[in-house]
Amino acid sequence: MAAQHASLAAGRWQALSLTEQMANVGSEVARMRRWDGKDAQLCENAFVRALELLDLTIGDHRWMGRRKELTRARECLCDAMLGGHGYGNDLASLDRYFFAFAVAARANR
C-alpha cells in the first residue's frame, strides 16, 4: 500500500515535535469520529492514515523512551475501531485524548 502521507514519510515528519505529531494523528482520529456510522469507507481511510502517522511517530528515534505509550495509543485506536471490547475505548474518548495535543501544539507556536 502506498503511503498516504508520502512527504511526511520522506522525512518531514521528523521535523515535527512529538506534540505536533500527535496533534496530526488527532486530526485523523477526529475525521474517523466524524465519519463513524455515516460513511464506512471515509472512516476507514482516516483510520489507515492515523495508523500510518502513529507508525511514523513510533519509528521516530527521538521518542524511543516513549514507545510503550505510543504503541498503547495505537492499540487503543485499533480497539476503538473494532468496537472497544479490549480496552473499552471509543472514538470520542480518543478524540478528546488527541485534542489535548492539538491545543498544546497551537499554544507552542
C-alpha positions as protocol buffer text, in pm:
chain_id: "A"
residue {
  index: 1
  type: MET
  ca { x: 0 y: 0 z: 0 }
}
residue {
  index: 2
  type: ALA
  ca { x: 134 y: 344 z: -90 }
}
residue {
  index: 3
  type: ALA
  ca { x: 197 y: 591 z: 189 }
}
residue {
  index: 4
  type: GLN
  ca { x: -91 y: 832 z: 233 }
}
residue {
  index: 5
  type: HIS
  ca { x: 146 y: 1090 z: 376 }
}
residue {
  index: 6
  type: ALA
  ca { x: 438 y: 1044 z: 138 }
}
residue {
  index: 7
  type: SER
  ca { x: 610 y: 1377 z: 208 }
}
residue {
  index: 8
  type: LEU
  ca { x: 590 y: 1315 z: 582 }
}
residue {
  index: 9
  type: ALA
  ca { x: 723 y: 963 z: 544 }
}
residue {
  index: 10
  type: ALA
  ca { x: 1010 y: 1103 z: 337 }
}
residue {
  index: 11
  type: GLY
  ca { x: 1147 y: 1284 z: 641 }
}
residue {
  index: 12
  type: ARG
  ca { x: 935 y: 1589 z: 707 }
}
residue {
  index: 13
  type: TRP
  ca { x: 768 y: 1409 z: 998 }
}
residue {
  index: 14
  type: GLN
  ca { x: 1093 y: 1408 z: 1196 }
}
residue {
  index: 15
  type: ALA
  ca { x: 1099 y: 1789 z: 1185 }
}
residue {
  index: 16
  type: LEU
  ca { x: 781 y: 1800 z: 1398 }
}
residue {
  index: 17
  type: SER
  ca { x: 774 y: 1784 z: 1776 }
}
residue {
  index: 18
  type: LEU
  ca { x: 601 y: 1494 z: 1948 }
}
residue {
  index: 19
  type: THR
  ca { x: 312 y: 1725 z: 2033 }
}
residue {
  index: 20
  type: GLU
  ca { x: 275 y: 1826 z: 1668 }
}
residue {
  index: 21
  type: GLN
  ca { x: 296 y: 1466 z: 1552 }
}
residue {
  index: 22
  type: MET
  ca { x: 27 y: 1355 z: 1795 }
}
residue {
  index: 23
  type: ALA
  ca { x: -191 y: 1653 z: 1701 }
}
residue {
  index: 24
  type: ASN
  ca { x: -173 y: 1540 z: 1338 }
}
residue {
  index: 25
  type: VAL
  ca { x: -274 y: 1188 z: 1439 }
}
residue {
  index: 26
  type: GLY
  ca { x: -561 y: 1351 z: 1627 }
}
residue {
  index: 27
  type: SER
  ca { x: -680 y: 1522 z: 1310 }
}
residue {
  index: 28
  type: GLU
  ca { x: -729 y: 1181 z: 1152 }
}
residue {
  index: 29
  type: VAL
  ca { x: -899 y: 1050 z: 1467 }
}
residue {
  index: 30
  type: ALA
  ca { x: -1140 y: 1345 z: 1451 }
}
residue {
  index: 31
  type: ARG
  ca { x: -1213 y: 1252 z: 1088 }
}
residue {
  index: 32
  type: MET
  ca { x: -1273 y: 892 z: 1194 }
}
residue {
  index: 33
  type: ARG
  ca { x: -1519 y: 1009 z: 1456 }
}
residue {
  index: 34
  type: ARG
  ca { x: -1694 y: 1242 z: 1210 }
}
residue {
  index: 35
  type: TRP
  ca { x: -1748 y: 961 z: 957 }
}
residue {
  index: 36
  type: ASP
  ca { x: -1815 y: 676 z: 1202 }
}
residue {
  index: 37
  type: GLY
  ca { x: -2162 y: 540 z: 1130 }
}
residue {
  index: 38
  type: LYS
  ca { x: -2205 y: 773 z: 830 }
}
residue {
  index: 39
  type: ASP
  ca { x: -1953 y: 662 z: 570 }
}
residue {
  index: 40
  type: ALA
  ca { x: -1759 y: 345 z: 646 }
}
residue {
  index: 41
  type: GLN
  ca { x: -1505 y: 399 z: 367 }
}
residue {
  index: 42
  type: LEU
  ca { x: -1416 y: 753 z: 473 }
}
residue {
  index: 43
  type: CYS
  ca { x: -1389 y: 637 z: 835 }
}
residue {
  index: 44
  type: GLU
  ca { x: -1159 y: 351 z: 735 }
}
residue {
  index: 45
  type: ASN
  ca { x: -946 y: 580 z: 518 }
}
residue {
  index: 46
  type: ALA
  ca { x: -894 y: 814 z: 815 }
}
residue {
  index: 47
  type: PHE
  ca { x: -812 y: 512 z: 1032 }
}
residue {
  index: 48
  type: VAL
  ca { x: -543 y: 397 z: 787 }
}
residue {
  index: 49
  type: ARG
  ca { x: -395 y: 748 z: 778 }
}
residue {
  index: 50
  type: ALA
  ca { x: -399 y: 770 z: 1160 }
}
residue {
  index: 51
  type: LEU
  ca { x: -218 y: 437 z: 1185 }
}
residue {
  index: 52
  type: GLU
  ca { x: 37 y: 549 z: 929 }
}
residue {
  index: 53
  type: LEU
  ca { x: 109 y: 867 z: 1125 }
}
residue {
  index: 54
  type: LEU
  ca { x: 129 y: 678 z: 1453 }
}
residue {
  index: 55
  type: ASP
  ca { x: 369 y: 430 z: 1295 }
}
residue {
  index: 56
  type: LEU
  ca { x: 587 y: 719 z: 1177 }
}
residue {
  index: 57
  type: THR
  ca { x: 584 y: 856 z: 1531 }
}
residue {
  index: 58
  type: ILE
  ca { x: 663 y: 518 z: 1684 }
}
residue {
  index: 59
  type: GLY
  ca { x: 952 y: 481 z: 1438 }
}
residue {
  index: 60
  type: ASP
  ca { x: 1093 y: 826 z: 1519 }
}
residue {
  index: 61
  type: HIS
  ca { x: 1417 y: 757 z: 1709 }
}
residue {
  index: 62
  type: ARG
  ca { x: 1369 y: 1068 z: 1925 }
}
residue {
  index: 63
  type: TRP
  ca { x: 1076 y: 905 z: 2106 }
}
residue {
  index: 64
  type: MET
  ca { x: 1243 y: 572 z: 2181 }
}
residue {
  index: 65
  type: GLY
  ca { x: 1172 y: 619 z: 2552 }
}
residue {
  index: 66
  type: ARG
  ca { x: 803 y: 687 z: 2477 }
}
residue {
  index: 67
  type: ARG
  ca { x: 738 y: 383 z: 2258 }
}
residue {
  index: 68
  type: LYS
  ca { x: 533 y: 200 z: 2521 }
}
residue {
  index: 69
  type: GLU
  ca { x: 292 y: 494 z: 2543 }
}
residue {
  index: 70
  type: LEU
  ca { x: 284 y: 536 z: 2166 }
}
residue {
  index: 71
  type: THR
  ca { x: 222 y: 170 z: 2093 }
}
residue {
  index: 72
  type: ARG
  ca { x: -51 y: 165 z: 2358 }
}
residue {
  index: 73
  type: ALA
  ca { x: -217 y: 461 z: 2183 }
}
residue {
  index: 74
  type: ARG
  ca { x: -202 y: 257 z: 1862 }
}
residue {
  index: 75
  type: GLU
  ca { x: -357 y: -45 z: 2035 }
}
residue {
  index: 76
  type: CYS
  ca { x: -633 y: 175 z: 2178 }
}
residue {
  index: 77
  type: LEU
  ca { x: -703 y: 322 z: 1836 }
}
residue {
  index: 78
  type: CYS
  ca { x: -732 y: -25 z: 1683 }
}
residue {
  index: 79
  type: ASP
  ca { x: -950 y: -137 z: 1974 }
}
residue {
  index: 80
  type: ALA
  ca { x: -1185 y: 158 z: 1926 }
}
residue {
  index: 81
  type: MET
  ca { x: -1214 y: 84 z: 1554 }
}
residue {
  index: 82
  type: LEU
  ca { x: -1305 y: -277 z: 1638 }
}
residue {
  index: 83
  type: GLY
  ca { x: -1574 y: -179 z: 1887 }
}
residue {
  index: 84
  type: GLY
  ca { x: -1376 y: -110 z: 2204 }
}
residue {
  index: 85
  type: HIS
  ca { x: -1412 y: -456 z: 2354 }
}
residue {
  index: 86
  type: GLY
  ca { x: -1047 y: -495 z: 2456 }
}
residue {
  index: 87
  type: TYR
  ca { x: -974 y: -166 z: 2630 }
}
residue {
  index: 88
  type: GLY
  ca { x: -1320 y: -13 z: 2637 }
}
residue {
  index: 89
  type: ASN
  ca { x: -1217 y: 275 z: 2411 }
}
residue {
  index: 90
  type: ASP
  ca { x: -1437 y: 466 z: 2177 }
}
residue {
  index: 91
  type: LEU
  ca { x: -1360 y: 728 z: 1916 }
}
residue {
  index: 92
  type: ALA
  ca { x: -1499 y: 1008 z: 2134 }
}
residue {
  index: 93
  type: SER
  ca { x: -1253 y: 936 z: 2417 }
}
residue {
  index: 94
  type: LEU
  ca { x: -962 y: 906 z: 2175 }
}
residue {
  index: 95
  type: ASP
  ca { x: -1066 y: 1228 z: 2005 }
}
residue {
  index: 96
  type: ARG
  ca { x: -1050 y: 1402 z: 2345 }
}
residue {
  index: 97
  type: TYR
  ca { x: -709 y: 1246 z: 2417 }
}
residue {
  index: 98
  type: PHE
  ca { x: -559 y: 1362 z: 2089 }
}
residue {
  index: 99
  type: PHE
  ca { x: -733 y: 1703 z: 2102 }
}
residue {
  index: 100
  type: ALA
  ca { x: -519 y: 1792 z: 2403 }
}
residue {
  index: 101
  type: PHE
  ca { x: -213 y: 1759 z: 2177 }
}
residue {
  index: 102
  type: ALA
  ca { x: -370 y: 1994 z: 1922 }
}
residue {
  index: 103
  type: VAL
  ca { x: -430 y: 2254 z: 2193 }
}
residue {
  index: 104
  type: ALA
  ca { x: -73 y: 2218 z: 2321 }
}
residue {
  index: 105
  type: ALA
  ca { x: 76 y: 2232 z: 1971 }
}
residue {
  index: 106
  type: ARG
  ca { x: -114 y: 2551 z: 1897 }
}
residue {
  index: 107
  type: ALA
  ca { x: -3 y: 2707 z: 2227 }
}
residue {
  index: 108
  type: ASN
  ca { x: 361 y: 2628 z: 2145 }
}
residue {
  index: 109
  type: ARG
  ca { x: 358 y: 2813 z: 1811 }
}
